[in-house]
Amino acid sequence: MAAMTAGAELWQALCAAREAAEAPAKAASEEENSGAKSGAAPGPAPGPAPDAEGLLAKTQSCLDKDPENASSYQDEESGASVLMVASQLGLIEVVKTLLERGAPWNALDRKGRCAGEYALEAGHQAVVDLLVDHGVRAEMLLGAIEKRKLERGPMAANEDYLKSNVEYTSDEQKLMDPNGDAVMMEWERPLMQLHAQVICQRGALTAGESSEQTPTGDVLNVGFGMGIVDSYIQEHKPRRHVIIEAHPQVYKRMLDDGWDKKPGVEIVFGRWQDRVASIGQFDGIFFDTYGEYYADLKAFQDNLPRLLRPSGVYSFFNGLCPRNIFFHGVCCQVVQLQLDHMGIEASFQPCELEADANADDTWQGVKRRYWWNDTYYLPICVMRPTTAATDA
Ligand SMILES: C[S@@+](CC[C@H](N)C(=O)[O-])C[C@H]1O[C@@H](n2cnc3c(N)ncnc32)[C@H](O)[C@@H]1O
């Protein structure tokens, strides 16, 4: 018989602890299902708490035997890793040790769940925080997140997209690219309203006027799409309302709809990459493009110290890893740290979405869905008063 690997040995020890902890709850629910017990009995007692010290010692000895195999072991059938089971059991020292010895924090099981989600579901907040911290440091170090496409626009690269034919659907619910992917969708309207509010209301204050007074300060929006955010920005009557748009058909639509004649509006036709150097400074900025990578969002953000006035507000469509709430949290923290280095304080306001965001009907006719969650974390990023460059 082949000898058991160090990883399999550790896996078995952790799973045995998990089974022991779950056994009484399972037995109680089986009894309940068989009708053997009435509702009068107290709830199931939890099983024995895992032997944290014993499991830590086991982890260390397995890691000493074969560090690589023991730290990264994943069960063949479920895909669950030793880090996932330790996270689910709340064994913080074991989790710490595994991470220090190279366990991949972002491995996925066969259902696409990572260690952070195991900890989150089991309610072990300290383990969740540890995994987020580790993930943020790893992402910052490796720049791994840079290579991820922003979820909106999973296939088309930006320059290819800009040369392609786009189409506004006849019901005005979507703007589609030729691959059947949605560039923009109507379900985002309430979010766009909030984004406009955040960048305009704060913008009014930075322009040195009270919030009841008009106009709002100077506002920049990158990416017109269906013009939803721009329509809401208009309601705030900005003094200057600059819109950068690079797609020729979207630009034509803007002209057809008379956007060039709206109060304060200046349309800048071209890629933001070629245009942001010479458009002045703003009190509010929103960024929402298509077919770009996280590296592009970051490159845009590198311009903020020059573009955003002191106390000005920046926001962006937050489609960072929306498929996995734990990775989403890590991405938000990475952005927060990157902006912090530029003197910008970022927070994420949870907003509950309306039912149509995730309704099957909404996504009919869209090849690749780009949103899955009930909560949207709206970025509110404020330039600290002393750090931004001032108007020349
Ligand atoms: C998701 S839509 C914006 C939706 C918009 N927020 C709204 O409320 O309707 C993205 C827009 O960004 C434009 N875009 C894509 N890449 C761009 C770039 N590099 N520079 C400027 N605009 C770009 C697209 O043509 C598209 O109109």
Ligand as a Chemical Component Dictionary entry (heavy atoms), coordinates in Angstrom:
data_LIG
# 
_chem_comp.id                   LIG 
_chem_comp.type                 NON-POLYMER 
_chem_comp.pdbx_formal_charge   0 
_chem_comp.three_letter_code    LIG 
# 
loop_
_chem_comp_atom.comp_id 
_chem_comp_atom.atom_id 
_chem_comp_atom.alt_atom_id 
_chem_comp_atom.type_symbol 
_chem_comp_atom.charge 
_chem_comp_atom.model_Cartn_x 
_chem_comp_atom.model_Cartn_y 
_chem_comp_atom.model_Cartn_z 
_chem_comp_atom.pdbx_ordinal 
LIG C1  C1  C 0  -20.195 50.896 -19.229 1  
LIG S1  S1  S 1  -20.334 52.139 -20.359 2  
LIG C2  C2  C 0  -20.604 53.562 -19.343 3  
LIG C3  C3  C 0  -21.984 53.587 -18.834 4  
LIG C4  C4  C 0  -22.350 54.910 -18.185 5  
LIG N1  N1  N 0  -21.783 54.983 -16.865 6  
LIG C5  C5  C 0  -23.848 55.121 -18.121 7  
LIG O1  O1  O 0  -24.310 55.578 -17.065 8  
LIG O2  O2  O -1 -24.563 54.816 -19.075 9  
LIG C6  C6  C 0  -18.669 52.336 -20.856 10 
LIG C7  C7  C 0  -18.421 53.407 -21.864 11 
LIG O3  O3  O 0  -17.006 53.662 -21.872 12 
LIG C8  C8  C 0  -16.602 53.876 -23.209 13 
LIG N2  N2  N 0  -15.148 53.593 -23.272 14 
LIG C9  C9  C 0  -14.552 52.392 -23.340 15 
LIG N3  N3  N 0  -13.223 52.521 -23.326 16 
LIG C10 C10 C 0  -12.964 53.850 -23.249 17 
LIG C11 C11 C 0  -11.763 54.601 -23.182 18 
LIG N4  N4  N 0  -10.568 54.004 -23.194 19 
LIG N5  N5  N 0  -11.855 55.945 -23.101 20 
LIG C12 C12 C 0  -13.075 56.555 -23.087 21 
LIG N6  N6  N 0  -14.246 55.877 -23.154 22 
LIG C13 C13 C 0  -14.202 54.534 -23.222 23 
LIG C14 C14 C 0  -17.473 52.906 -23.970 24 
LIG O4  O4  O 0  -17.547 53.207 -25.346 25 
LIG C15 C15 C 0  -18.805 53.035 -23.274 26 
LIG O5  O5  O 0  -19.581 54.039 -23.855 27 
# 
loop_
_chem_comp_bond.comp_id 
_chem_comp_bond.atom_id_1 
_chem_comp_bond.atom_id_2 
_chem_comp_bond.value_order 
_chem_comp_bond.pdbx_ordinal 
LIG C1  S1  SING 1  
LIG S1  C2  SING 2  
LIG S1  C6  SING 3  
LIG C2  C3  SING 4  
LIG C3  C4  SING 5  
LIG C4  N1  SING 6  
LIG C4  C5  SING 7  
LIG C5  O1  DOUB 8  
LIG C5  O2  SING 9  
LIG C6  C7  SING 10 
LIG C7  O3  SING 11 
LIG C7  C15 SING 12 
LIG O3  C8  SING 13 
LIG C8  N2  SING 14 
LIG C8  C14 SING 15 
LIG N2  C9  SING 16 
LIG N2  C13 SING 17 
LIG C9  N3  DOUB 18 
LIG N3  C10 SING 19 
LIG C10 C11 SING 20 
LIG C10 C13 DOUB 21 
LIG C11 N4  SING 22 
LIG C11 N5  DOUB 23 
LIG N5  C12 SING 24 
LIG C12 N6  DOUB 25 
LIG N6  C13 SING 26 
LIG C14 O4  SING 27 
LIG C14 C15 SING 28 
LIG C15 O5  SING 29 
# 
